[in-house]
Amino acid sequence: MLGATPAPAGPRPFPLPGEIVTGDLGHGEVFRPSLRTPEDGSEATPIPRRRPGDPTDPPDPPEPPDPVDPRPHPHPPRRDSEAAALFRQVAGTHLTAFLDERPHHPPHHGTVTVGSLVAEAKQLVAPVRTFAVAVGSLFSSPVPAPPGSDAPVPDLSFVPRFATPMAQALVELGQHWLLPGLDGVPANTAVALRTNGEFVEAFLVGLNHEFGRELLWREFPTPLTGTFFDQFWDAAVAPAEPPDIPPLDQWADRALGAPTLRAERFVLLLRSELIRRFPDAVVTASHPGANPPQTLLPVFRGSLDPDVSYFGFSIPLAQADQYAISIAEQPSAPRFGFEVGEAPPGVTHAPATDATAAALAGRLRQLPARITIPITVLMREPEP
């Protein structure tokens, strides 16, 4: 059977909510209600106890009023010293000399005719005028206008010229286009060839025609009869050589296959590692029977990967059998070492027995080698 819990006869062992303990714990302690001490110094008030059934929180205490700012201390009036007063007087007189004391009148607003303003703007931005200024800036002297014409700029056409030889561009499409049958040339072989002027002309005419159409499509002011490329062979070794084709605007009714601008030239083809190992080798053509003897340098040259080199000479094909081809080491690139069979046996480094370095270099310097091949040998039928 359950009944009410009897109240304790002695003091409570713990404080209730909202009470504080005063005195020594365990020795006559007393539980007092906790007090709230206001900040304004008024009498303390007990903190009300909270019970489970309370509906809301207790109201917050009122905030203290804001303190009133004390009355600002009045500053005494400023008084200039004698130097400051004198400065104010002098400065005022000085500034008066620069100030504009003329009366300011309000700005006068005029009238503008919108129609004339629009017409003037159109005239200033007209393409005929702006294009004339843009083209005129390209010339060092004023461009004369054609007589009897209202156009400020005459009909101009530009023909850019490219000195790049096109033989290498053809090789990039395929080596067989430049040298048909190259695959049948064995290694370490020298072959006599000749140029094909008709093919060179056909290639350059087609190249210039297609390039002119490309410029026309891009609205570049150029005639379709312009000659943009006139160099096929790499004639950097002979800058004085004329172009490979005449200007296209001078062809008139000339057909492909007609007598070319220049005669066919003799070409020496080398398929060997010789030129790759000695890229500065000197290749010449000589005419021993001439009086005095005649020596010709190549007028163009080129190379193909991996071991093919060719050299063109201005040799008449009808007289090619009277010439010989010489391949020599570069005289200005000496080599040093022992000749075959002269090296001392059993040593990796030859002893320097000479008195000076100049004497040693003179003894070990090898003479430049040269080989001469008559063209008749290159033109004979290969042996089976």
RACOR-V833847 format. One line per field, one symbol per residue. phi: phi as a letter, one per 20 degrees, with the letter a starting at -180 (. if undefined). burial: + if it has 16 or more other C-alpha atoms within 10 Angstrom, else -. A space follows every 50 residues. Layout:
BEGIN
phi: ???
burial: ???
END
This chain:
BEGIN
phi: .ecffffffefffbfffndcdcnefncmfcedffddeffenfffcfffee dgeffcfffffffffffeffffffefffcffffffffffffffffffdfe effeeffeeedcefffffffffffdfgffffffffffedfcgefeffmce ffcffdbdcfddeffefffffffqfffecfmffeefflcdceccfcffff fffffffffffffffffemefbffefdecccdefdffcfefffecfgffd flefdfnfgffcffdecddddaeffffcfefedcccdfffcfgdcdefeb babcfebdcccdcedgffdffedcddccfffecfccqeffndfffmcecf feeffcfffffffefeffebcccfffffefffff
burial: ------------------+----------++-++---------------- -------------------------------------------------- -----------------------------------+-------------- -++----------+++++--+---+--+-----------++++---+--+ +--++-+++-++---------++++++++++++++-------+++--+-- ---------+---+++++++++--+-----+++++++---------++++ +-+----++++++++----+++++++++++-------------------- -----------------------++--+------
END
